[in-house]
Amino acid sequence: MDQVQQIHSKGIYHGLPTFSDDVEGLTAIVAGANGMSGDHMLRVLCENPKRWKKIYAVSRRPPNGQWPSYVEHVSMDLLQTPETLAAQMAERGMKADYVFFFAYIQPKPKEGGDIWSAADDLVKINTQLLSNFLEGQALSKTLPKRVLLQLGAKYYGVHLGPAAVPQEETDPRVLLEPNFYYPQEDCLREFAQKHGIGWNTTRPSWIPGAVPDAAMNLCLPHAVYAIVQKRLGKPLEYFADLAAWETNQTLSSGQMNGYLAEWAVLTDGAEDESFNASDDCAFTWGKFWPKLAARFDIPWTGPSSDLSLYREIETPYNPPPRGFGPPGKLRYRFTLAEWAKKSEVQHAWQEIAQAHQLRDQTLGDIDRIFGFTDAAMTWSYPIHFSTTNAKKFGFFGFVDSSESIFKVLEEFVDLKMIPPLPPVKSVS
Ligand SMILES: NC(=O)c1ccc[n+]([C@@H]2O[C@H](COP(=O)([O-])OP(=O)(O)OC[C@H]3O[C@@H](n4cnc5c(N)ncnc54)[C@H](OP(=O)(O)O)[C@@H]3O)[C@@H](O)[C@H]2O)c1
């Protein structure tokens, strides 16, 4: 049977869903409201004040910047007991039709380990955040119709080595290590079943997005690297190998993830479903690198063919998450975290930051901030998210990932996180 569906474009975002005008006067809670994902979720909901008449923004610190008066910040520490949270919810009259949950804590990694190496701590603390919040909702008798929880690419075990491609929502869980996404998802599903409400989970990959502070911020290190290299009269040197240069990577822009989340909870047929969150755009670091260099008007270099120049790390499990075949090999000549620790780099950044009165005069927690982008840039095996499930259910969102990153860079300028960008030049 033929079905006609209307989609629309908004700026760089295309294929966005449309909703009936009858869908109005809704209320939402966004937990993790000032983070990478929560901030963009708020932006998406605030695009339609008729649809979303009231939004509770939950996080310990306030949301970034200015928001309309119907966005109410509720400062809550979700590590408090459900009883305490329930009392706060009741006191604030906090009742919402839909909950979007992005609260996240990234515990300190193990000594010498990657940024997600404290696997047990990640499980304990992040399951607690979610469970305390949900039980608080039940105790205060303010259950929503549906709760959406954002998970991520680690659901597929890609942080432990190559996983089967394309990654599909029905892929089996990877049980090589504790993974906080699984107990979080189970907690939500059991809670939803017990209380007769709906749930959704979404799974983004690397997220381009512009917020002043996030546990994982893909784009900021790129900008800092280009700006400082230019200042030092050096090229934008690609530091990983050819495999990482040309391997397909899914990017999942924060704003697009917000559109997906809104669509998922408002779509009856999509209840109790998981969706990969994706820009749905073919992307490699190799194709992006010259564009990034052009945006900052500096020369660039690509991967070296001399393998002896690289350090090599093997992913930790044999067989890797795909269940057979060799582990992945990650090769790099240096890391951005090492680069950022050089005194000439720190000195240059301080001068730039002072001259432009930037928000941060230092490079901050270098291992956390630059470590995430290092992981993304040295990834030598594909993250290729299937968008089949979302499309079958009716979501067709697309954004050019490179355009999305450049938009983020411009927003960094507005946020005083980096100096103004040079005028746009086309890539030859
Ligand atoms: N960023 C990425 O590239 C990426 C990629 C794939 C998947 N993901 C996943 O997406 C989810 C959200 O990540 P994100 O990147 O949006 O996180 P984020 O930017 O680090 O934001 C975390 C949010 O949680 C809040 N929070 C932390 N501790 C809290 C507490 N005790 N009580 C209440 N709120 C608390 C923070 O606000 P306060 O500190 O003010 O409380 C902040 O709003 C995570 O599961 C993450 O693994 C992220």
The ligand as a MOL file (V3000), in Angstrom:
LIG
                    3D

  0  0  0     0  0            999 V3000
M  V30 BEGIN CTAB
M  V30 COUNTS 48 52 0 0 0
M  V30 BEGIN ATOM
M  V30 1 N 29.7510 12.8070 23.4720 0
M  V30 2 C 29.8210 11.8240 22.5730 0
M  V30 3 O 30.5250 11.9440 21.5360 0
M  V30 4 C 29.0080 10.5500 22.7490 0
M  V30 5 C 29.0450 9.6070 21.7140 0
M  V30 6 C 28.2690 8.4650 21.8110 0
M  V30 7 C 27.4970 8.2260 22.9220 0
M  V30 8 N 27.4900 9.1430 23.9380 0 CHG=1
M  V30 9 C 26.6620 8.7960 25.1280 0
M  V30 10 O 25.6110 9.7300 25.2750 0
M  V30 11 C 25.2690 9.8500 26.6650 0
M  V30 12 C 25.3060 11.3350 27.0410 0
M  V30 13 O 26.6360 11.7740 26.8190 0
M  V30 14 P 27.0330 13.3000 26.6030 0
M  V30 15 O 28.2480 13.2890 25.7410 0
M  V30 16 O 25.8700 14.0900 26.2050 0 CHG=-1
M  V30 17 O 27.4820 13.6530 28.0940 0
M  V30 18 P 28.0930 15.0250 28.6750 0
M  V30 19 O 28.2400 16.0340 27.6110 0
M  V30 20 O 29.3130 14.6560 29.4580 0
M  V30 21 O 26.9350 15.5080 29.6560 0
M  V30 22 C 26.6530 14.8360 30.8430 0
M  V30 23 C 25.4770 15.5120 31.5070 0
M  V30 24 O 25.1680 14.8050 32.7130 0
M  V30 25 C 25.0020 15.7450 33.7750 0
M  V30 26 N 25.3670 15.1050 35.0310 0
M  V30 27 C 26.5640 14.5710 35.3710 0
M  V30 28 N 26.5250 14.1270 36.6270 0
M  V30 29 C 25.2780 14.3820 37.0950 0
M  V30 30 C 24.6410 14.1710 38.3360 0
M  V30 31 N 25.2790 13.6100 39.3630 0
M  V30 32 N 23.3650 14.5660 38.4820 0
M  V30 33 C 22.7040 15.1660 37.4540 0
M  V30 34 N 23.2460 15.3730 36.2540 0
M  V30 35 C 24.5300 14.9920 36.0730 0
M  V30 36 C 25.9570 16.8810 33.4120 0
M  V30 37 O 25.5810 18.1100 34.0340 0
M  V30 38 P 26.1620 18.5850 35.4610 0
M  V30 39 O 27.6100 18.1940 35.4970 0
M  V30 40 O 25.9160 20.0480 35.4950 0
M  V30 41 O 25.3440 17.8480 36.4770 0
M  V30 42 C 25.7390 16.9630 31.9080 0
M  V30 43 O 24.5880 17.7270 31.6400 0
M  V30 44 C 26.2950 8.9860 27.4260 0
M  V30 45 O 25.7570 7.7270 27.6760 0
M  V30 46 C 27.4370 8.8470 26.4430 0
M  V30 47 O 28.1840 7.6600 26.6490 0
M  V30 48 C 28.1960 10.3140 23.8820 0
M  V30 END ATOM
M  V30 BEGIN BOND
M  V30 1 1 1 2
M  V30 2 2 2 3
M  V30 3 1 2 4
M  V30 4 1 4 5
M  V30 5 2 4 48
M  V30 6 2 5 6
M  V30 7 1 6 7
M  V30 8 2 7 8
M  V30 9 1 8 9
M  V30 10 1 8 48
M  V30 11 1 9 10
M  V30 12 1 9 46
M  V30 13 1 10 11
M  V30 14 1 11 12
M  V30 15 1 11 44
M  V30 16 1 12 13
M  V30 17 1 13 14
M  V30 18 2 14 15
M  V30 19 1 14 16
M  V30 20 1 14 17
M  V30 21 1 17 18
M  V30 22 2 18 19
M  V30 23 1 18 20
M  V30 24 1 18 21
M  V30 25 1 21 22
M  V30 26 1 22 23
M  V30 27 1 23 24
M  V30 28 1 23 42
M  V30 29 1 24 25
M  V30 30 1 25 26
M  V30 31 1 25 36
M  V30 32 1 26 27
M  V30 33 1 26 35
M  V30 34 2 27 28
M  V30 35 1 28 29
M  V30 36 1 29 30
M  V30 37 2 29 35
M  V30 38 1 30 31
M  V30 39 2 30 32
M  V30 40 1 32 33
M  V30 41 2 33 34
M  V30 42 1 34 35
M  V30 43 1 36 37
M  V30 44 1 36 42
M  V30 45 1 37 38
M  V30 46 2 38 39
M  V30 47 1 38 40
M  V30 48 1 38 41
M  V30 49 1 42 43
M  V30 50 1 44 45
M  V30 51 1 44 46
M  V30 52 1 46 47
M  V30 END BOND
M  V30 END CTAB
M  END
